[in-house]
Amino acid sequence: MKHQLKTQGKFTYLEAGEGTPIIILHGLMGGLSNFDEVTEHFSKLGYKIVIPELPLYSMPLIKTGVKTFANYLNEFIKLRGYEDPILLGNSLGGHIGLIHTKLYPEATKALVITGSSGLYESAMGESYPKRGDYEYIKKKAEDVFYDPAVATKEIVDEVYETVNDRNKLIKTLAIAKSAIRHNMAQDLPHMTTPTCIIWGRNDNVTPPEVAEDFNKLLPDSDLFWIDKCGHAAMMERPIEFNEILSQWLKDRNY
């Protein structure tokens, strides 16, 4: 993480580059550094990359859920005065982006989702293990990627720490349940925001048919595949991910 985090009110965020804002939404176990390559690439291409830290573990338990995070995001966008932002979300972040787009279509210029939850119930829960020994957690973290080597010791340590912290574990399970409750199948056909779907062909967490369902249900979407790639395309295959997204933004005049 080469960029300094900024703070304004209750919001902590990274901001790099100038131009059309691309607001990146991280997943449940994903840190801001998962998007380092995306940040570097697009901040040099005339975009302002913004990554807010989502309050996954700091909200009161009763408020912990995907809709609250979508409202939190909208507050952040208003406070910062970002106009016509493009939202880019991985996993839970994609789901938050989808709900934000549903609730605030006028505040979402376009949406990019990769390995997103929102349609597939076991996307949450199964990939976010309950307590277990280190080797079990390591195997679970490796399963997120096509190439298990992408699950570095740093990533495994972070997941292990999260699931063995009682407060974080309770919040994690609450978020997973909230994601399951907020299934988007009925909403997607009414959401006309242009959407770019980039999916790992070997995603075990949200399998390829989930991407196909998103593409069928969303009225204005384009689906792109990355081979030999798991659940976090922007981490595992950043060059291909950036090329696909750059071309899509160019084709759409964004």
C-alpha positions as CSV (number, residue, x, y, z in Angstrom):
1,M,0.0,0.0,0.0
2,K,2.0,3.0,-1.3
3,H,-0.7,5.6,-0.8
4,Q,-1.5,7.4,2.5
5,L,-4.9,6.9,4.0
6,K,-7.0,10.0,4.6
7,T,-9.6,10.7,7.2
8,Q,-12.7,12.9,7.1
9,G,-15.3,12.6,9.8
10,K,-16.0,8.9,10.4
11,F,-14.5,7.9,7.0
12,T,-11.1,6.6,6.3
13,Y,-10.1,6.2,2.7
14,L,-7.4,6.0,0.1
15,E,-7.5,8.5,-2.9
16,A,-5.1,8.5,-5.9
17,G,-5.2,10.2,-9.2
18,E,-7.5,12.8,-10.7
19,G,-10.6,12.5,-13.0
20,T,-13.7,10.4,-13.0
21,P,-14.0,8.7,-9.6
22,I,-13.8,4.9,-9.4
23,I,-14.9,3.9,-5.9
24,I,-13.6,0.4,-5.0
25,L,-15.4,-1.7,-2.5
26,H,-13.4,-4.4,-0.8
27,G,-14.8,-7.8,0.4
28,L,-15.3,-9.3,3.8
29,M,-11.8,-10.7,4.1
30,G,-10.2,-8.3,1.6
31,G,-8.0,-5.4,2.5
32,L,-7.4,-2.2,0.5
33,S,-4.0,-3.6,-0.7
34,N,-5.9,-6.3,-2.8
35,F,-6.5,-3.4,-5.2
36,D,-2.9,-2.1,-5.4
37,E,-2.5,-3.0,-9.1
38,V,-5.9,-1.5,-10.0
39,T,-5.1,1.7,-8.1
40,E,-1.7,2.1,-9.8
41,H,-3.1,1.4,-13.3
42,F,-6.2,3.5,-13.3
43,S,-4.9,6.5,-11.3
44,K,-2.5,7.1,-14.2
45,L,-5.3,6.9,-16.8
46,G,-7.4,9.9,-15.8
47,Y,-9.4,8.3,-13.0
48,K,-9.5,9.2,-9.3
49,I,-9.3,5.9,-7.5
50,V,-11.1,6.0,-4.1
51,I,-11.1,3.1,-1.6
52,P,-13.1,3.7,1.5
53,E,-12.5,1.4,4.5
54,L,-15.9,-0.2,5.1
55,P,-17.0,-0.4,8.7
56,L,-17.3,-4.2,8.7
57,Y,-16.3,-4.6,12.4
58,S,-17.1,-1.2,13.8
59,M,-20.8,-0.9,13.3
60,P,-23.1,-1.9,16.2
61,L,-24.1,-5.6,15.6
62,I,-27.8,-4.7,15.1
63,K,-26.8,-2.4,12.2
64,T,-24.2,-4.7,10.7
65,G,-25.4,-5.7,7.2
66,V,-25.1,-5.0,3.5
67,K,-27.8,-2.4,3.3
68,T,-26.2,-0.4,6.1
69,F,-22.9,-0.5,4.3
70,A,-24.6,0.7,1.1
71,N,-26.0,3.7,3.0
72,Y,-22.6,4.3,4.5
73,L,-21.1,4.4,1.0
74,N,-23.8,6.9,-0.1
75,E,-23.0,9.2,2.9
76,F,-19.3,9.0,1.9
77,I,-20.0,9.9,-1.7
78,K,-22.1,12.9,-0.7
79,L,-19.6,14.1,1.9
80,R,-16.7,13.9,-0.6
81,G,-18.8,15.4,-3.4
82,Y,-18.0,12.7,-5.9
83,E,-20.0,13.2,-9.1
84,D,-21.1,10.2,-11.3
85,P,-18.9,7.7,-9.6
86,I,-18.2,4.2,-11.0
87,L,-18.4,1.5,-8.4
88,L,-16.1,-1.5,-8.5
89,G,-16.7,-4.3,-6.0
90,N,-15.3,-7.7,-5.3
91,S,-17.2,-10.4,-3.4
92,L,-19.2,-8.7,-0.6
93,G,-18.0,-5.3,-2.1
94,G,-19.8,-6.2,-5.3
95,H,-23.0,-6.9,-3.3
96,I,-22.7,-3.5,-1.5
97,G,-22.2,-1.9,-5.0
98,L,-25.4,-3.7,-6.3
99,I,-27.5,-2.5,-3.3
100,H,-26.2,1.0,-3.6
101,T,-27.0,1.0,-7.3
102,K,-30.5,-0.2,-6.5
103,L,-31.1,2.4,-3.8
104,Y,-29.3,5.3,-5.4
105,P,-29.3,4.8,-9.2
106,E,-28.7,8.5,-9.8
107,A,-25.5,8.3,-7.7
108,T,-24.0,5.4,-9.6
109,K,-22.8,6.1,-13.2
110,A,-21.7,2.5,-13.8
111,L,-21.0,-0.7,-11.8
112,V,-18.2,-3.3,-12.1
113,I,-18.5,-6.6,-10.2
114,T,-16.1,-9.5,-9.8
115,G,-16.8,-12.6,-7.8
116,S,-19.8,-10.8,-6.3
117,S,-22.3,-12.2,-3.8
118,G,-25.9,-11.2,-4.2
119,L,-27.3,-14.3,-6.0
120,Y,-25.5,-17.3,-4.7
121,E,-26.2,-18.1,-1.0
122,S,-23.1,-20.2,-0.2
123,A,-20.9,-17.4,-1.5
124,M,-21.0,-16.1,2.0
125,G,-20.5,-18.4,5.0
126,E,-18.8,-21.2,3.1
127,S,-15.8,-19.1,2.1
128,Y,-15.6,-17.3,5.4
129,P,-14.7,-20.2,7.8
130,K,-15.7,-20.3,11.4
131,R,-12.9,-21.0,13.9
132,G,-10.4,-23.6,13.0
133,D,-6.8,-24.5,13.2
134,Y,-4.3,-22.7,11.1
135,E,-3.9,-25.3,8.4
136,Y,-7.7,-25.4,7.9
137,I,-7.8,-21.6,7.5
138,K,-4.8,-21.8,5.2
139,K,-6.6,-24.3,2.9
140,K,-9.7,-22.2,2.9
141,A,-7.8,-19.1,1.9
142,E,-6.0,-21.0,-0.8
143,D,-9.3,-22.2,-2.2
144,V,-10.2,-18.6,-3.0
145,F,-7.6,-18.6,-5.7
146,Y,-6.8,-20.7,-8.8
147,D,-3.1,-20.6,-7.8
148,P,-2.9,-21.3,-4.1
149,A,0.4,-19.5,-3.9
150,V,-1.5,-16.2,-4.1
151,A,-2.7,-16.8,-0.6
152,T,0.4,-15.5,1.1
153,K,1.2,-16.0,4.7
154,E,0.1,-12.4,5.3
155,I,-3.4,-13.1,3.8
156,V,-3.7,-16.4,5.8
157,D,-2.6,-14.7,9.0
158,E,-5.2,-11.9,8.6
159,V,-8.1,-14.4,8.0
160,Y,-6.9,-16.5,10.9
161,E,-6.8,-13.5,13.2
162,T,-10.3,-12.4,12.1
163,V,-12.0,-15.8,12.6
164,N,-10.4,-16.2,16.0
165,D,-11.5,-12.8,17.2
166,R,-14.9,-13.3,18.8
167,N,-16.2,-9.9,18.0
168,K,-15.1,-10.1,14.4
169,L,-16.4,-13.6,14.0
170,I,-19.9,-12.6,15.3
171,K,-19.9,-9.6,12.9
172,T,-18.6,-11.8,10.0
173,L,-21.5,-14.2,10.5
174,A,-24.0,-11.4,10.8
175,I,-22.8,-10.0,7.5
176,A,-23.0,-13.4,5.8
177,K,-26.6,-13.8,7.0
178,S,-27.4,-10.3,5.8
179,A,-26.0,-11.1,2.4
180,I,-28.1,-14.2,2.1
181,R,-31.2,-12.3,3.1
182,H,-30.5,-9.6,0.5
183,N,-30.7,-11.8,-2.6
184,M,-30.8,-9.6,-5.7
185,A,-32.6,-11.9,-8.2
186,Q,-35.9,-9.9,-8.1
187,D,-34.1,-6.5,-8.2
188,L,-31.6,-7.0,-11.0
189,P,-34.1,-6.9,-14.0
190,H,-35.1,-3.4,-12.9
191,M,-31.5,-2.1,-12.6
192,T,-30.5,-0.3,-15.8
193,T,-27.1,1.0,-14.7
194,P,-24.4,-0.2,-17.1
195,T,-22.6,-3.1,-15.5
196,C,-19.2,-4.7,-16.3
197,I,-19.0,-8.3,-15.0
198,I,-15.4,-9.7,-14.8
199,W,-15.2,-13.2,-13.5
200,G,-12.6,-15.9,-12.9
201,R,-13.4,-19.0,-14.9
202,N,-12.2,-21.1,-11.9
203,D,-14.0,-19.3,-9.1
204,N,-14.9,-21.8,-6.4
205,V,-16.7,-19.3,-4.2
206,T,-19.1,-17.8,-6.7
207,P,-19.0,-20.3,-9.6
208,P,-19.1,-19.2,-13.3
209,E,-22.9,-19.9,-13.5
210,V,-23.4,-17.0,-11.0
211,A,-21.7,-14.6,-13.4
212,E,-24.0,-15.9,-16.2
213,D,-27.0,-15.4,-14.0
214,F,-26.0,-11.8,-13.3
215,N,-25.5,-11.2,-17.0
216,K,-28.9,-12.6,-17.8
217,L,-30.8,-10.7,-15.1
218,L,-29.1,-7.3,-15.6
219,P,-30.6,-5.3,-18.5
220,D,-27.3,-3.6,-19.5
221,S,-24.4,-5.8,-18.7
222,D,-21.3,-7.2,-20.4
223,L,-19.6,-10.4,-19.1
224,F,-15.9,-11.1,-19.4
225,W,-14.0,-14.2,-18.4
226,I,-10.4,-14.6,-17.1
227,D,-9.0,-18.1,-17.4
228,K,-7.0,-19.8,-14.7
229,C,-8.4,-17.4,-12.2
230,G,-10.4,-17.7,-8.9
231,H,-12.5,-15.5,-6.8
232,A,-10.4,-12.3,-6.7
233,A,-9.5,-11.6,-10.3
234,M,-8.0,-8.1,-9.6
235,M,-5.5,-9.8,-7.3
236,E,-4.7,-13.0,-9.1
237,R,-4.7,-11.7,-12.7
238,P,-4.4,-8.0,-12.4
239,I,-3.0,-7.3,-15.9
240,E,-5.9,-9.1,-17.6
241,F,-8.4,-7.5,-15.2
242,N,-7.1,-4.0,-15.9
243,E,-7.0,-4.6,-19.6
244,I,-10.7,-5.8,-19.7
245,L,-11.9,-2.9,-17.5
246,S,-9.9,-0.3,-19.4
247,Q,-11.4,-1.4,-22.7
248,W,-14.9,-1.5,-21.3
249,L,-14.6,2.0,-19.9
250,K,-13.2,3.2,-23.3
251,D,-16.1,1.5,-25.2
252,R,-18.6,3.1,-22.9
253,N,-17.0,6.5,-23.1
254,Y,-16.3,6.6,-19.3
